[in-house]
Amino acid sequence: MTTAEPHSLSEYEALLRADFASVAQHCFHELNPCTLFAASWQEIIVAQLEAARAGRSRRVIINMAPRHLKSHLASVCFPAWCLGHDPSAQILCATPGFQRSRSVASIARGPGPRRQIVA
């Protein structure tokens, strides 16, 4: 059994700037410290969102059952990731209700998720 080598804070911050999957996991642990983040189908969502940011895909629609981290990945982490790299980016997130929209927007705009993404 091998153990992961410890990384310095600057190496970790560089990883967060470069890798959206790491940002998603970091944000999940920051918002849900007592819950395990098990990345499986999330890798597919992350790949599609990265394709959208790179311009390889103009639109992304995610249809999945509730409680599969759709909102966390697409409405919290992804806007924070994009705005961390390009503060002038324009992002449209659609949610089923006004209260949900306000909740998601306040988390995505807050300093927590974007704090270590800024390029």
Residue, then its C-alpha position, 0 to 999 in steps of 0.5 A: m500500500t502506498t501513501a500519497e506524497p504531501h504537496s505544498l500549498s502552492e502546488y495544491e493551488a496550481l492544481l486547483r487552477a489547472d484541473f476542474a475535477s480537483v476544484a469540484q472535489h475541493c468545493f464539495h469538501e469545503l461545503n460538505p466537510c463530513t461527506l465523502f466525495a465519490a467521483s464516478w459519473q461526475e467525471i463525465i459531467v466534468a469532461q462535458l463542462e470542460a469542453a464547454r469552457a474550451g469552446r468544443s461545446r456550446r451548450v450542456i444539458i445534464n439530465m440525471a436523477p436528483r442528488h447526483l451533484k448536478s447543481h454542485l458541479a454545473s451551478v456552483c463549481f463551474p461558474a466559480w471555475c470560469l469566473g476565477h479564470d475570466p471575471s468578465a465571463q457571462i454564464l446562464c444557469a437555469t434552476p426550477g425556482f427563484q429561491r434555488s437560483r438565489s442560493v446557487a448564485s450566492i454560493a458560486r459568487g462567494p469567496g469560498p469556491r473562487r478563492q484558490i481558482v483565480a489565475 
